[in-house]
Amino acid sequence: MALAGLLAGTLYSFGGLIIDALVSFGLITSEETPGLSYGTVLAFGAIIGMPIIFAVFGFLAGIVEAVLYNIFARWFGGLKIDFDYKD
């Protein structure tokens, strides 16, 4: 999940940079952004923050999934896999 967060943070940061630059150069107009500003610089914090947030939520989701699996495995008998190793 941290890798997904890194990808999302990178897209968010550079996407915002492109939009802010286009607004600053007057190529597009936007009510939402004044153009290049300190907010553009702060958006690059997403490259660090989003992987951390995604990793934490991925870890918590893994814990919930493991607990649910263990509960359902008791009810339904679990999963049994036999591996035959032949030398």
The first five atom37 places (N, CA, C, CB, O) and aatype in JSON, in Angstrom:
{
  "aatype": [12, 0, 10, 0, 7, 10, 10, 0, 7, 16, 10, 18, 15, 13, 7, 7, 10, 9, 9, 3, 0, 10, 19, 15, 13, 7, 10, 9, 16, 15, 6, 6, 16, 14, 7, 10, 15, 18, 7, 16, 19, 10, 0, 13, 7, 0, 9, 9, 7, 12, 14, 9, 9, 13, 0, 19, 13, 7, 13, 10, 0, 7, 9, 19, 6, 0, 19, 10, 18, 2, 9, 13, 0, 1, 17, 13, 7, 7, 10, 11, 9, 3, 13, 3, 18, 11, 3],
  "atom_mask": [
    [1, 1, 1, 1, 1],
    [1, 1, 1, 1, 1],
    [1, 1, 1, 1, 1],
    [1, 1, 1, 1, 1],
    [1, 1, 1, 0, 1],
    [1, 1, 1, 1, 1],
    [1, 1, 1, 1, 1],
    [1, 1, 1, 1, 1],
    [1, 1, 1, 0, 1],
    [1, 1, 1, 1, 1],
    [1, 1, 1, 1, 1],
    [1, 1, 1, 1, 1],
    [1, 1, 1, 1, 1],
    [1, 1, 1, 1, 1],
    [1, 1, 1, 0, 1],
    [1, 1, 1, 0, 1],
    [1, 1, 1, 1, 1],
    [1, 1, 1, 1, 1],
    [1, 1, 1, 1, 1],
    [1, 1, 1, 1, 1],
    [1, 1, 1, 1, 1],
    [1, 1, 1, 1, 1],
    [1, 1, 1, 1, 1],
    [1, 1, 1, 1, 1],
    [1, 1, 1, 1, 1],
    [1, 1, 1, 0, 1],
    [1, 1, 1, 1, 1],
    [1, 1, 1, 1, 1],
    [1, 1, 1, 1, 1],
    [1, 1, 1, 1, 1],
    [1, 1, 1, 1, 1],
    [1, 1, 1, 1, 1],
    [1, 1, 1, 1, 1],
    [1, 1, 1, 1, 1],
    [1, 1, 1, 0, 1],
    [1, 1, 1, 1, 1],
    [1, 1, 1, 1, 1],
    [1, 1, 1, 1, 1],
    [1, 1, 1, 0, 1],
    [1, 1, 1, 1, 1],
    [1, 1, 1, 1, 1],
    [1, 1, 1, 1, 1],
    [1, 1, 1, 1, 1],
    [1, 1, 1, 1, 1],
    [1, 1, 1, 0, 1],
    [1, 1, 1, 1, 1],
    [1, 1, 1, 1, 1],
    [1, 1, 1, 1, 1],
    [1, 1, 1, 0, 1],
    [1, 1, 1, 1, 1],
    [1, 1, 1, 1, 1],
    [1, 1, 1, 1, 1],
    [1, 1, 1, 1, 1],
    [1, 1, 1, 1, 1],
    [1, 1, 1, 1, 1],
    [1, 1, 1, 1, 1],
    [1, 1, 1, 1, 1],
    [1, 1, 1, 0, 1],
    [1, 1, 1, 1, 1],
    [1, 1, 1, 1, 1],
    [1, 1, 1, 1, 1],
    [1, 1, 1, 0, 1],
    [1, 1, 1, 1, 1],
    [1, 1, 1, 1, 1],
    [1, 1, 1, 1, 1],
    [1, 1, 1, 1, 1],
    [1, 1, 1, 1, 1],
    [1, 1, 1, 1, 1],
    [1, 1, 1, 1, 1],
    [1, 1, 1, 1, 1],
    [1, 1, 1, 1, 1],
    [1, 1, 1, 1, 1],
    [1, 1, 1, 1, 1],
    [1, 1, 1, 1, 1],
    [1, 1, 1, 1, 1],
    [1, 1, 1, 1, 1],
    [1, 1, 1, 0, 1],
    [1, 1, 1, 0, 1],
    [1, 1, 1, 1, 1],
    [1, 1, 1, 1, 1],
    [1, 1, 1, 1, 1],
    [1, 1, 1, 1, 1],
    [1, 1, 1, 1, 1],
    [1, 1, 1, 1, 1],
    [1, 1, 1, 1, 1],
    [1, 1, 1, 1, 1],
    [1, 1, 1, 1, 1]
  ],
  "atom_positions": [
    [[0.82, -1.2, 0.0], [0.0, 0.0, 0.0], [0.87, 1.26, 0.0], [-0.93, 0.0, 1.21], [0.46, 2.3, -0.52]],
    [[2.05, 1.17, 0.58], [2.94, 2.33, 0.58], [3.35, 2.7, -0.84], [4.19, 2.06, 1.44], [3.49, 3.88, -1.16]],
    [[3.53, 1.7, -1.69], [3.87, 1.99, -3.09], [2.71, 2.66, -3.81], [4.26, 0.69, -3.83], [2.91, 3.56, -4.62]],
    [[1.49, 2.23, -3.51], [0.31, 2.88, -4.09], [0.24, 4.33, -3.59], [-0.99, 2.11, -3.72], [-0.12, 5.22, -4.36]],
    [[0.57, 4.56, -2.33], [0.6, 5.91, -1.79], [1.66, 6.78, -2.43], [0.0, 0.0, 0.0], [1.46, 7.97, -2.66]],
    [[2.81, 6.16, -2.73], [3.87, 6.91, -3.41], [3.42, 7.32, -4.81], [5.16, 6.07, -3.49], [3.67, 8.45, -5.24]],
    [[2.77, 6.41, -5.51], [2.26, 6.74, -6.83], [1.2, 7.83, -6.75], [1.69, 5.48, -7.51], [1.23, 8.78, -7.53]],
    [[0.26, 7.7, -5.83], [-0.79, 8.7, -5.67], [-0.22, 10.06, -5.27], [-1.82, 8.24, -4.63], [-0.64, 11.09, -5.78]],
    [[0.75, 10.06, -4.36], [1.37, 11.32, -3.93], [2.13, 12.0, -5.06], [0.0, 0.0, 0.0], [2.1, 13.22, -5.19]],
    [[2.81, 11.2, -5.87], [3.54, 11.75, -7.01], [2.59, 12.35, -8.03], [4.41, 10.67, -7.66], [2.82, 13.45, -8.52]],
    [[1.52, 11.63, -8.35], [0.54, 12.16, -9.3], [-0.12, 13.43, -8.76], [-0.54, 11.1, -9.6], [-0.32, 14.39, -9.51]],
    [[-0.45, 13.44, -7.48], [-1.07, 14.62, -6.87], [-0.13, 15.82, -6.92], [-1.47, 14.31, -5.42], [-0.54, 16.92, -7.28]],
    [[1.13, 15.61, -6.57], [2.08, 16.72, -6.5], [2.38, 17.3, -7.88], [3.38, 16.25, -5.86], [2.29, 18.51, -8.07]],
    [[2.72, 16.44, -8.82], [3.09, 16.93, -10.14], [1.87, 17.39, -10.93], [3.83, 15.85, -10.91], [1.97, 18.32, -11.74]],
    [[0.72, 16.76, -10.71], [-0.51, 17.24, -11.35], [-0.87, 18.64, -10.89], [0.0, 0.0, 0.0], [-1.24, 19.49, -11.69]],
    [[-0.76, 18.87, -9.59], [-1.02, 20.2, -9.05], [-0.02, 21.23, -9.54], [0.0, 0.0, 0.0], [-0.37, 22.38, -9.81]],
    [[1.24, 20.81, -9.67], [2.27, 21.72, -10.18], [1.95, 22.15, -11.6], [3.66, 21.06, -10.12], [2.09, 23.32, -11.95]],
    [[1.53, 21.22, -12.42], [1.21, 21.54, -13.82], [0.03, 22.5, -13.89], [0.91, 20.26, -14.62], [0.06, 23.48, -14.63]],
    [[-1.03, 22.21, -13.13], [-2.21, 23.08, -13.14], [-1.86, 24.47, -12.62], [-3.33, 22.47, -12.3], [-2.26, 25.48, -13.21]],
    [[-1.12, 24.54, -11.53], [-0.72, 25.84, -10.97], [0.16, 26.61, -11.94], [0.02, 25.66, -9.64], [0.01, 27.83, -12.05]],
    [[1.05, 25.94, -12.63], [1.91, 26.62, -13.61], [1.08, 27.15, -14.77], [2.99, 25.66, -14.12], [1.31, 28.27, -15.23]],
    [[0.13, 26.37, -15.25], [-0.72, 26.84, -16.35], [-1.55, 28.04, -15.94], [-1.63, 25.71, -16.82], [-1.76, 28.95, -16.75]],
    [[-2.02, 28.07, -14.7], [-2.78, 29.22, -14.21], [-1.86, 30.43, -14.09], [-3.44, 28.91, -12.84], [-2.25, 31.54, -14.45]],
    [[-0.64, 30.23, -13.59], [0.3, 31.35, -13.43], [0.7, 31.95, -14.77], [1.54, 30.88, -12.68], [0.9, 33.16, -14.87]],
    [[0.83, 31.13, -15.79], [1.22, 31.62, -17.11], [0.03, 32.16, -17.89], [1.88, 30.5, -17.91], [0.2, 32.68, -19.0]],
    [[-1.17, 32.06, -17.32], [-2.36, 32.62, -17.96], [-2.93, 31.75, -19.07], [0.0, 0.0, 0.0], [-3.76, 32.22, -19.85]],
    [[-2.51, 30.5, -19.15], [-3.01, 29.62, -20.2], [-4.39, 29.06, -19.88], [-2.05, 28.49, -20.42], [-5.15, 28.74, -20.79]],
    [[-4.71, 28.95, -18.59], [-6.05, 28.55, -18.16], [-6.46, 29.44, -17.01], [-6.09, 27.04, -17.75], [-5.62, 30.06, -16.36]],
    [[-7.76, 29.49, -16.76], [-8.24, 30.25, -15.6], [-8.89, 29.27, -14.62], [-9.26, 31.36, -16.04], [-9.47, 28.26, -15.02]],
    [[-8.77, 29.6, -13.35], [-9.32, 28.73, -12.32], [-9.72, 29.57, -11.12], [-8.32, 27.64, -11.91], [-9.0, 30.48, -10.71]],
    [[-10.87, 29.24, -10.56], [-11.32, 29.88, -9.33], [-10.72, 29.21, -8.1], [-12.85, 29.85, -9.26], [-10.69, 29.8, -7.02]],
    [[-10.25, 27.96, -8.26], [-9.79, 27.17, -7.13], [-8.34, 27.45, -6.73], [-9.94, 25.73, -7.43], [-7.99, 27.3, -5.56]],
    [[-7.5, 27.86, -7.67], [-6.08, 28.05, -7.35], [-5.6, 29.41, -7.85], [-5.23, 26.92, -7.96], [-5.96, 29.84, -8.94]],
    [[-4.78, 30.07, -7.03], [-4.24, 31.36, -7.48], [-3.03, 31.19, -8.39], [-3.85, 32.21, -6.27], [-2.48, 32.17, -8.89]],
    [[-2.61, 29.98, -8.61], [-1.4, 29.73, -9.4], [-0.29, 29.21, -8.49], [0.0, 0.0, 0.0], [-0.56, 28.66, -7.42]],
    [[0.93, 29.4, -8.92], [2.06, 28.93, -8.12], [2.12, 29.7, -6.81], [3.39, 29.08, -8.91], [2.13, 30.93, -6.8]],
    [[2.15, 28.98, -5.71], [2.18, 29.61, -4.39], [2.79, 28.62, -3.39], [0.75, 30.04, -3.94], [3.3, 27.57, -3.77]],
    [[2.71, 28.97, -2.13], [3.24, 28.07, -1.11], [2.45, 26.76, -1.07], [3.21, 28.75, 0.27], [2.99, 25.74, -0.64]],
    [[1.21, 26.78, -1.5], [0.4, 25.56, -1.56], [0.98, 24.55, -2.54], [0.0, 0.0, 0.0], [0.85, 23.34, -2.34]],
    [[1.6, 25.04, -3.59], [2.24, 24.15, -4.55], [3.41, 23.43, -3.9], [2.72, 24.93, -5.78], [3.61, 22.23, -4.11]],
    [[4.17, 24.15, -3.11], [5.31, 23.55, -2.41], [4.81, 22.56, -1.36], [6.18, 24.65, -1.74], [5.37, 21.48, -1.2]],
    [[3.76, 22.93, -0.65], [3.2, 22.04, 0.37], [2.63, 20.76, -0.24], [2.12, 22.76, 1.16], [2.62, 19.71, 0.41]],
    [[2.16, 20.84, -1.47], [1.6, 19.65, -2.12], [2.67, 18.58, -2.31], [0.99, 20.02, -3.48], [2.35, 17.39, -2.37]],
    [[3.92, 18.97, -2.4], [4.98, 17.99, -2.54], [5.21, 17.21, -1.24], [6.27, 18.67, -2.97], [5.93, 16.21, -1.24]],
    [[4.62, 17.65, -0.16], [4.62, 16.87, 1.07], [3.8, 15.59, 0.92], [0.0, 0.0, 0.0], [3.96, 14.66, 1.7]],
    [[2.93, 15.55, -0.09], [2.14, 14.35, -0.35], [3.03, 13.19, -0.78], [1.09, 14.63, -1.43], [2.65, 12.03, -0.6]],
    [[4.2, 13.48, -1.33], [5.11, 12.4, -1.73], [5.61, 11.66, -0.49], [6.31, 12.97, -2.54], [5.94, 10.47, -0.58]],
    [[5.68, 12.33, 0.64], [6.09, 11.69, 1.89], [4.86, 11.25, 2.69], [6.97, 12.64, 2.73], [4.84, 10.15, 3.25]],
    [[3.84, 12.1, 2.75], [2.69, 11.84, 3.6], [1.77, 10.74, 3.11], [0.0, 0.0, 0.0], [1.32, 9.92, 3.9]],
    [[1.5, 10.7, 1.82], [0.55, 9.71, 1.31], [1.04, 8.27, 1.44], [0.24, 10.0, -0.13], [0.24, 7.4, 1.79]],
    [[2.33, 7.97, 1.19], [2.76, 6.59, 1.44], [2.63, 6.17, 2.9], [4.2, 6.42, 1.0], [2.3, 5.02, 3.19]],
    [[2.87, 7.09, 3.81], [2.74, 6.77, 5.23], [1.27, 6.49, 5.56], [3.28, 7.93, 6.11], [0.97, 5.5, 6.24]],
    [[0.38, 7.35, 5.1], [-1.05, 7.17, 5.37], [-1.56, 5.88, 4.74], [-1.85, 8.37, 4.85], [-2.29, 5.12, 5.38]],
    [[-1.19, 5.63, 3.47], [-1.63, 4.41, 2.79], [-1.09, 3.18, 3.51], [-1.19, 4.41, 1.32], [-1.81, 2.18, 3.65]],
    [[0.16, 3.21, 3.96], [0.75, 2.06, 4.63], [0.04, 1.77, 5.95], [2.25, 2.29, 4.88], [-0.21, 0.61, 6.28]],
    [[-0.28, 2.8, 6.71], [-0.98, 2.62, 7.98], [-2.36, 2.0, 7.75], [-1.11, 3.96, 8.74], [-2.74, 1.05, 8.43]],
    [[-3.11, 2.55, 6.78], [-4.44, 2.0, 6.51], [-4.35, 0.61, 5.91], [-5.21, 2.92, 5.58], [-5.22, -0.22, 6.18]],
    [[-3.33, 0.32, 5.12], [-3.14, -1.03, 4.6], [-2.83, -2.02, 5.71], [0.0, 0.0, 0.0], [-3.32, -3.14, 5.69]],
    [[-2.02, -1.61, 6.66], [-1.7, -2.45, 7.81], [-2.95, -2.74, 8.64], [-0.61, -1.79, 8.68], [-3.2, -3.88, 9.03]],
    [[-3.73, -1.68, 8.9], [-4.96, -1.87, 9.67], [-5.96, -2.75, 8.93], [-5.59, -0.51, 9.99], [-6.63, -3.58, 9.54]],
    [[-6.06, -2.59, 7.62], [-6.95, -3.45, 6.83], [-6.47, -4.89, 6.88], [-7.02, -2.96, 5.36], [-7.3, -5.8, 6.92]],
    [[-5.17, -5.11, 6.88], [-4.63, -6.46, 6.99], [-4.99, -7.11, 8.32], [0.0, 0.0, 0.0], [-5.29, -8.3, 8.36]],
    [[-4.95, -6.34, 9.39], [-5.33, -6.86, 10.71], [-6.81, -7.25, 10.72], [-5.04, -5.82, 11.82], [-7.17, -8.33, 11.19]],
    [[-7.66, -6.37, 10.19], [-9.09, -6.66, 10.15], [-9.35, -7.9, 9.29], [-9.88, -5.44, 9.6], [-10.15, -8.76, 9.68]],
    [[-8.7, -8.0, 8.14], [-8.88, -9.16, 7.27], [-8.42, -10.44, 7.95], [-8.12, -8.96, 5.96], [-9.07, -11.48, 7.81]],
    [[-7.33, -10.39, 8.68], [-6.83, -11.58, 9.37], [-7.79, -12.03, 10.46], [-5.44, -11.31, 9.98], [-8.04, -13.22, 10.62]],
    [[-8.35, -11.08, 11.2], [-9.31, -11.42, 12.24], [-10.56, -12.03, 11.62], [-9.67, -10.18, 13.07], [-11.07, -13.04, 12.1]],
    [[-11.06, -11.4, 10.56], [-12.25, -11.95, 9.89], [-11.98, -13.33, 9.31], [-12.72, -11.0, 8.78], [-12.83, -14.21, 9.4]],
    [[-10.82, -13.53, 8.72], [-10.49, -14.85, 8.18], [-10.48, -15.9, 9.29], [-9.11, -14.82, 7.47], [-11.03, -16.99, 9.13]],
    [[-9.87, -15.58, 10.42], [-9.81, -16.53, 11.52], [-11.2, -16.86, 12.06], [-8.93, -15.98, 12.63], [-11.46, -18.0, 12.44]],
    [[-12.08, -15.87, 12.11], [-13.44, -16.13, 12.56], [-14.16, -17.05, 11.59], [-14.23, -14.8, 12.72], [-14.77, -18.03, 12.0]],
    [[-14.09, -16.74, 10.29], [-14.78, -17.56, 9.3], [-14.13, -18.93, 9.14], [-14.81, -16.84, 7.96], [-14.82, -19.9, 8.82]],
    [[-12.83, -19.01, 9.35], [-12.16, -20.31, 9.25], [-12.63, -21.26, 10.35], [-10.63, -20.13, 9.34], [-12.72, -22.47, 10.12]],
    [[-12.94, -20.73, 11.52], [-13.48, -21.58, 12.59], [-14.86, -22.11, 12.23], [-13.55, -20.8, 13.92], [-15.19, -23.26, 12.52]],
    [[-15.67, -21.27, 11.59], [-17.03, -21.67, 11.23], [-17.05, -22.68, 10.08], [-17.85, -20.45, 10.86], [-17.84, -23.63, 10.1]],
    [[-16.19, -22.47, 9.08], [-16.27, -23.25, 7.84], [-15.14, -24.26, 7.66], [-16.29, -22.33, 6.68], [-15.08, -24.92, 6.62]],
    [[-14.27, -24.39, 8.61], [-13.23, -25.4, 8.54], [-11.91, -24.94, 7.97], [0.0, 0.0, 0.0], [-10.96, -25.72, 7.93]],
    [[-11.8, -23.74, 7.55], [-10.52, -23.21, 7.08], [-10.13, -23.67, 5.7], [0.0, 0.0, 0.0], [-10.96, -24.17, 4.93]],
    [[-8.9, -23.49, 5.39], [-8.34, -23.83, 4.09], [-7.24, -24.84, 4.29], [-7.81, -22.56, 3.35], [-6.31, -24.61, 5.06]],
    [[-7.35, -25.97, 3.61], [-6.34, -27.01, 3.75], [-5.67, -27.25, 2.4], [-6.98, -28.32, 4.29], [-6.33, -27.56, 1.41]],
    [[-4.38, -27.11, 2.38], [-3.6, -27.29, 1.16], [-2.52, -28.33, 1.44], [-2.98, -25.94, 0.66], [-1.8, -28.23, 2.43]],
    [[-2.43, -29.31, 0.57], [-1.36, -30.32, 0.67], [-0.35, -30.07, -0.42], [-1.94, -31.76, 0.56], [-0.69, -29.97, -1.6]],
    [[0.89, -29.98, -0.01], [2.0, -29.83, -0.95], [2.78, -31.13, -1.01], [2.92, -28.65, -0.54], [3.25, -31.62, 0.02]],
    [[2.91, -31.67, -2.18], [3.71, -32.88, -2.36], [5.07, -32.47, -2.9], [3.01, -33.9, -3.32], [5.19, -31.89, -3.97]],
    [[6.08, -32.79, -2.13], [7.43, -32.47, -2.55], [8.09, -33.76, -3.0], [8.24, -31.78, -1.41], [8.26, -34.69, -2.21]],
    [[8.47, -33.8, -4.26], [9.14, -34.99, -4.79], [10.53, -34.59, -5.22], [8.35, -35.62, -5.98], [10.73, -33.64, -5.98]],
    [[11.48, -35.33, -4.72], [12.87, -35.02, -5.02], [13.38, -35.78, -6.2], [13.73, -35.3, -3.86], [14.54, -35.62, -6.57]]
  ]
}
